[in-house]
Amino acid sequence: MNLQPFALERFFAAYEFSTRRILCASDCEALTLSDVLALATPEAAALWGDLSLGYTQSAGHPRLRQEIARLYAGLSPEQTLVLAPEEGIYLAMLALLEPGDHVVCMFPGYQSLYAVAEAHGCTVSRWRPRQSDDRWVFALDDLAALLRSDTRLLVVNLPHNPTGALMSPDEWFDLLALCAARELLLFSDEMYRGLELTGHPRLGAACDLYPRAVSLAGLSKTLSAPGLRIGWLAAQDEALLARCAALKDYTTICSSAPGELLALMVLQASQRIMAANRTLIESNAALWDAFVRDHADRLTWSLPRGGSVAFPQYRGRGDADAFCRAAREEADVLLAPGSLWGYAEHFRVGLGRRSAPEAIDALDSWLKRS
Ligand SMILES: Cc1ncc(COP(=O)(O)O)c(C=O)c1O
């Protein structure tokens, strides 16, 4: 497989731990180990006390799978597979696709959602959003125009990274109906589901609504625990999950024992954690909005409808790459240039961390000076 370098991950590897203020992360403020242990129910605390650091069950700890299944309307624990989120994309693409298949994927997007299929010998058509009425819209007409008679898989990510786009429930049902009419497989990256902003309803999970769908979710974004490296695939199709599980034997074999139990504790408090993250994002989004209005000669943006990131446009002199480089070098603020996604006029801003106000202040002072 000829996997291309993962542009965003290489960018973070270069700058995330050497820049003082990170204003482009897609995770939400991370919990500490003591926060999580304080959330533990008596049952989880007992499991933690007796935890063996041996290998774990390949498909995931049975209690964790039970808790994951409870997040869905009609799935059983057997219809879930625990793994690291990024691993879930990789394994599902290999399990779902054959070389030569045609795939349609939302773009711009998280690179592995299309790059694994491409490296596997598939042709990927990019479904690009329109920017209309100050929001990003993935139009179903545009999707329909990309579908071919041999299209096997549609890949979606809602709420969307990096634009913050979200469909309405009616649009979502129309999309699922289109998939059903064409008998498409659907990979639905739901890593940001739960972070819908006020006025924008949460969409039903694809795996609940469509028998040929696989949903990906996890603790990295909505639940403030990316360092646990715990996520899952959920699908009605158990045979598909079994194929992914067989491939997992070639990646991690099983998940980390402490990670699984800490994930159980986090999931048992998930409503509280997600609500706190939504409040933080809304408050950071209001500050960012005021900042953009103050610098309207150089910046414009569409408010996200969900998720923790947005994709503003740079309209000043030079391009967004140069703007982000200068912000890093002169203000010690990390913004992710849109060129990482092939969108040279844009950049990604992350709104899920408590340090965002300080980073926005630093950018503001810098722009007023320069
Ligand atoms: C849309 C999307 N899917 C999957 C992932 C992978 O999550 P993780 O980094 O926890 O493996 C990310 C991470 O940024 C993401 O944004």
The ligand as a Tripos MOL2 file, in Angstrom:
@<TRIPOS>MOLECULE
LIG
   16    16     1     0     0
SMALL
NO_CHARGES

@<TRIPOS>ATOM
      1 C1        -13.1810   13.1570   11.5980 C.3       1 LIG1
      2 C2        -12.1590   12.3940   12.3900 C.ar      1 LIG1
      3 N1        -12.2050   11.0600   12.3730 N.ar      1 LIG1
      4 C3        -11.3180   10.3190   13.0520 C.ar      1 LIG1
      5 C4        -10.3110   10.9160   13.7810 C.ar      1 LIG1
      6 C5         -9.3180   10.0450   14.4810 C.3       1 LIG1
      7 O1         -9.4310   10.1160   15.8700 O.3       1 LIG1
      8 P1         -8.2000    9.6720   16.7800 P.3       1 LIG1
      9 O2         -7.1490   10.7200   16.5470 O.co2     1 LIG1
     10 O3         -8.6900    9.6880   18.1570 O.co2     1 LIG1
     11 O4         -7.7390    8.3340   16.3290 O.co2     1 LIG1
     12 C6        -10.2220   12.3150   13.8170 C.ar      1 LIG1
     13 C7         -9.1420   12.9810   14.5690 C.2       1 LIG1
     14 O5         -8.8780   14.1540   14.4210 O.2       1 LIG1
     15 C8        -11.1730   13.0720   13.1010 C.ar      1 LIG1
     16 O6        -11.1630   14.4150   13.0900 O.3       1 LIG1
@<TRIPOS>BOND
     1     1     2 1
     2     2     3 ar
     3     2    15 ar
     4     3     4 ar
     5     4     5 ar
     6     5     6 1
     7     5    12 ar
     8     6     7 1
     9     7     8 1
    10     8     9 2
    11     8    10 1
    12     8    11 1
    13    12    13 1
    14    12    15 ar
    15    13    14 2
    16    15    16 1
@<TRIPOS>SUBSTRUCTURE
     1 LIG1         1 GROUP 0 **** ****
